[in-house]
Amino acid sequence: MATIKPFKGIRPPQNLVEEIASRPYDVLDSEEARVEAGDNEKSLYHIIKPEIDFEPGTSEYDPRVYDKAAENFKKFQEKGWLCQDQKEAYYIYAQTMKGKTQYGLVVGAFVDDYLNGVIKKHELTRRDKEEDRMKHVRVCDANIEPVFFAYPDNSLLNDIIMRYAAGKPEYDFVAPIDGFRHQLWVINDDKDIAAITAEFAKMPALYIADGHHRSAAAALVGAEKAKNNPNHKGNEEYNYFMAVCFQASQLTVLDYNRVVKDLNGLTSEQFLEAIAKNFTVEDKGEAIYKPQHLHEFSLYLDGHWFALNAKEGTYDDKDPIGVLDVDISSRLILDDILGIKDLRSDKRIDFVGGLRGLEELKRRVDSGEMRMALALYPVSMKQIIDIADSGKIMPPKATWFEPKLRSGLIIHKLD
């Protein structure tokens, strides 16, 4: 059962939140962060992408960069740009994208739940990326950025959330670049806090939606602190890390598409012929064509869109991995025909998140940069949960969640 607790969040005063809040560290590179921060000394990028405070080209893994993160975090607090709440609380964080709002509960998630598999994952993590985030958590002694969890729909929790959401939020702003709305409410009523904690205690599992490396890093640093503390009791703040938990039905998973640089020596005709062994192929013409259902793919090649439907027997409906379109396309097109064995390391393939649309696939092929594009039907939350429950791992680059969590609204200190 899931253990959570409220915490004393560190957050910006209302009048500074828009200056401080930023996109997550892993959705932009150092130079993009430098440009976005501009001359704004209050931007959270000075803490989560502190290489921008050094000369261009400085590695984000330079030891000076981690020290700078801690120095800037301290400075933000000393200057009153980040202030700690006096009372432990849960928080409601709402995001609105294209008229649809999802409401998350910001909680302290239990490190042991991650280590024991109550918090379930569906992606592999890379040790180098874990270590990078662990260093950041260690030097700041805080979870600067939240992770993104899903939980089974719960009417009691929904009632509490909607009661608060009917009132005036602490924060309410529309972010630049993406135009998404972000709102925050504080839950500091003891009865509501107890009810939320009790409802989570009934849940057999929580699911990481986005932020596998941040989750791993936060949990591993918490476990490390417990091991190194001779007076460890189990109720210390480092036993918990910050997560925003959304009801599964509210989340939007977008398609995560593929573009490939060449046809592995084949002509277009030979490539289509090879595909026809495992898929029905229908030329849809020049107008953009989006996959309409599971096991249908959209191929863009030579200025035309083709609908590809996987034939019976090419997938196993009873296998939570084998039924996934990312697995079908990886096995039968990318590997068998194009010779792309490792999606993580092969330089011939790139990935385009669904928010950019199929127009971006067309643009990259038409420009000559890429030879073909493959659009997939989005993975469902049910598929993600089924895989996590089965203990299996999704193929790489399978899920794209939008909207991304805004960083800088709340920070969780580990002391």
N, C-alpha and C positions, 0 to 999 in steps of 0.2 A: 504493500500500500504506500501511496506517495506521501512523504513528509515535507511540509513547507512551513515557512515562518515569515512574519512581517519583519521589516527592518527600517532603520532610520536612514532614509535616502538622502544622498547629497545631490542637490539640484540647483539650477539657476533661479535667481529672482525672476518674477514674471516679466519685468521690463528688459531682461537680457536674454531670454530663452532663444529668441530667433537669431541672435548674434552667435550664440554658443553652439546650438544644435548643428549636427553635421550628418552626412551620409556615413554608413559603416566603413571601417578601415579597408575592407577587402573588396569594395566595389569600384575603387579608383586607384590609380597609381600615384606615385609621389609627386610627379609634375602636375597632374590634375588637382591634387590636394593643394599644392602650392598656389595654383591659379585661383581655386575656389576660396582659399583662406584670404588671399590678397593681402591687404594691409590691416585685416581684422585681427587684432591681438587676442581677442576673446574666442576665436574659433576653436572648437574642440580638436581640430586637426593638429594643433600644437601639442596635444597630448597623445592622440592615437596615430598620428603620422608625423612625429616630431623631427624626422629628417628634413622637413621643410624649413627648419630653423638653421640648417647648415647649407653649405654651398651645393648648388645643383649637382646631381650625380652621386651624392653621399648615399651609401648603402643603408637601407632601412634596418639592416642587421648589425650595423656599426655599434660597438658598446656605448659610444657617446650618445647615440640616439635613445637608447633605453634610459640612460641617466637623465637625459633631457625631458623625457616623458614624466619622470618622477618630479623633477624640478618644476616643470610647468604645472603639474597637478597641484603641487604645494602652493605655487604662486596664485593659481586660480582661486584657491580657498582663502589665502591671505588677503587677496584683493576684494573678497566678497562676491566674486563671480559665481562661485559654487558654495552653497551653504547647507549644512546638515539639519534635517528635521529633528525636532526635540523628542518626538514620540515615534515609536515603531508603528509602521503602517503598511498596508497593502496599497497598491495604486492601480487605477484603471487607465490604460493607454489605448486610445481609439485612433484608427487610421481610416481615412476615407479616400478611395480611389474610384474615379468614374461613377460617383453617386452611391457606391457600396461601402458600408462601414463595418469594420471588424473591431471587436472590443477584447483587449487582452488584460489579464491580471498580472501585475508585476509583483513577483514573489521571490523569497529566498528559497531556492531549490536545494535539496539535501545532497551533499557530496556522496554519502554512502549509497543513496538511491542510484546515482550514476554508476558507481563501482559495482553494485550488486545487480544491475540490469533492470531496476524498476523504471529508470529513465532509459527508454529504448532508442537505439540509433539505427539508421538505415544506410549510412555511408561509411566508407573506410576513411580514416584520417592518416595524414602523413606526419611522421615523427618530426621532421624539420619545421613544419608549420605549427605543430603542437608546442615545440620548444620555443619558437618565436613568441607565441602568445603567453606561454608560461613565464618567460622573462619579463614580459610587460606587466602581467599580474603581480609578479614578485616585487618588481621595483616600485610599482604604484601602491602595492598592498591593497588593491581594490579591483573589483570588476568594473572597468570603465564602461564597457559596452555590454548590453544584454544578449542573451541567446533567445531563440525563438522556439517555443514548445507548442504542441497541440495536446488537447485533452478531450475525452469523450464529452459530447454535449450534456449539459447539466442544467435543468430548469431552475433549481434553487439559486445556483450561482448566477444564472442569466437574470433572474429577478433582482438580485442585489445590484448587479452591474447596471441594469436599466434604471433602477431607482436613483442611483448616483448620477447616471448620464443625463437624467432629466434636469439636473441642477447645473449651476454655473461651473465650468471647468477652471482649473488652475492655469492651464495653458490652452491656447486655441490659436493656431496659426496655419497658414498654407506655406509649404516649403518651396523655395525656388527650385528651378530645374525641372522637377517632376510634377509640381503643382498638386501634390497630395496634401490633405489636411491632417493635422496632428492635434490631438486633444488629450489632456491628462486631468484626472480627478484623484483626490487623496481619500482613502478609506481609513479613518482612525477611530471609528466607533468600536468599542471592545466587543460588543455582541456580533457585529458584522465580521470582525476579524476572526472571532471564534468559530462562526458558522462557515466561513471560507476554509479555514484550517481543517475543520471536521469533514467537509465535503471532499477535499483532496485526499484525506486519510482513507476514504472509501474507495478511491480509484486504484485499480490494480497496476496501472502503468501511466506514465507520461511519455510523449513522443517528441524527439528532437525534429523539428521541421527544418530549420536553417541554423547554422552556427555550430557544426560538429566540432570544429577545431577549438572554438572558444569554450564549448562545453567541456571538452577533454582537458584543456589547459586549466580551466577554473577548478575542475574536480581534482586534477593531479596536484595542483598547488595546495588545495585544501588538505588533501591526504598527506602531503609532504609536511605541512605545518603541524598537523596532528602528530605525526611521527617524531618531529623534532622538538615537541613541547613536552618536557617531563611531567608537567602538571596538567596535561590534557584531560578535560572532563567530558567533552562531547557537545557542550552547548555553546562553544565559542563561535563567533561570527564567521570565522574561516571555514566552518563546517557547512556553510551555505554559499551558493552563488546565485547571481541575479538572472532570472528568466522571465520572459513575458509569455504567458500561457493563454492561447486562444482556443475557443471551441472549434473542433475539427471542421464542422460544417460551414464555418464562416470563412475558412481560408481559401485563397485562390492560388491554384497551381497552374502556371502557364507552360506552354510548350517550350522545349529547349531543343533548338534545331541545329543541324550540322551543315557545314560547307566544306568541300573537299577540293584540293588544288589540281588533281589530275584523275584520269580514269585507269591508272595502272597499266598504261600501254594499249588500252582497248580503244577502238573507234566508238562513236556514239551508238552505232547500230549493234556492234558486238556487246556493248554494255547493256543495252536494253534487252538484247537476246538473252544474256546471262541472267538478268533480273527476272525474265519471264518464266524461268524454271520454277521459281517459288512464289511468284506474285502474278496476279492478272494485271495487265498494263493497259491503261486507257489514256489516250492523248486528249487533254482538256483544252488545248489551244494556248493562246498567249495571255489570257486573263488569269490573274493570280487565283490559284485554287488551294483552299485550306482543307486539310483532312477532316472528314465529317464524323468519324467514329473510330473506336478502337480497332487496331490492325489495318487501318488505312493510312497510307503515307502519301506525301506530295513531293514529287521529284521535279526540280527545275533544271532543264538541260537544253542548250541550244535555243533559248528564247521561248520554249514551250513548257507548260506544266503537265505532268502526268500523274494520274491517280494510280497508286499501287496498292492492291489489296492482297494481304498474305493468304496463301492457299491453305486449305485444311491440311493438318498434319505437320505444318511448319512450326507450330507452337503447342504448348501443353497448358490447357486451361487450369489444370490442377496444381501446376507449379507456380508459386507466386512470383518467381523471377522469369521463368520461361514464357509466361503470358505477357510480359511487358513489351511494349513496342520498341523501347530502347534496346532490349535484348535481341528481339527479332531482327531489327535493322543492323545491329552490331554484328551478329552472327552471319546473316545471309547476304548482306550487301557490303558493309565496311570491311569485314574480315575475308569472307569467301571470295568476293569479286575484286575488291580494291586493295586487299592485302594490308589493311590497317589493323594491327593486332592489339596495340595498346593505346586506348583513347587518351590517356593522360600524357603520354610522351611523344606521340607521333606528330611531327611538324606539318604533315600534309593535311591535317584536319583542324578546323576551328569550330567554335560553338557560339550560337547567337541566341541570347535570352529572348523569350517570347514578347516582351514589352516592345521590342523594336519592330515587330511585325514581319510578315513575309516579304514586304517591300525591301527590307534590308538584305534578305537572301538574294533577291533578284538583282539588287544593286551590286552586290559583291561578285556575282557571277558575270553580269553584263560588263563590269569594269575590266574583266580579264584576270582579276586577282584569283578567282576561284573558277573551277571548271563545272561543278554541279552543286546543287543544294538539295537537302532532304529535310522536309518539315514533318514533324511527328504530332500525333494527337496527344494532348497533355495527360500526364499521369494523374490519377485521382488520389485523394487523401485516403480512401479505403485501401487502394493498392499499397500506399506507403505504410499504413498501419499493419496490413496483412504481412508485409515483408518484415517489418520490425518485430512483430509478434512471433514470426517463424524463426527469428534469429539469423535471417539471411541478410545479405548486403546488396543494395541496388548497384547496377552498373554505373560507371562514372557519368557525370553530366546528365542526370536523369530528371532533376527537378529544378524549377525556377519559381520561387515565391515572389510575389509582389502584393502589396508594397513592402519594401524593406523597412526594418525598424530604424527609426531616427536615433542616432546616438547623442548623448549629452542631456537628455531629459531627466534621467536619474542615474546615479552611480551608487554602487554598493561597496562600502569599506569592509575590509576583512578583520579590522581590529576592534 
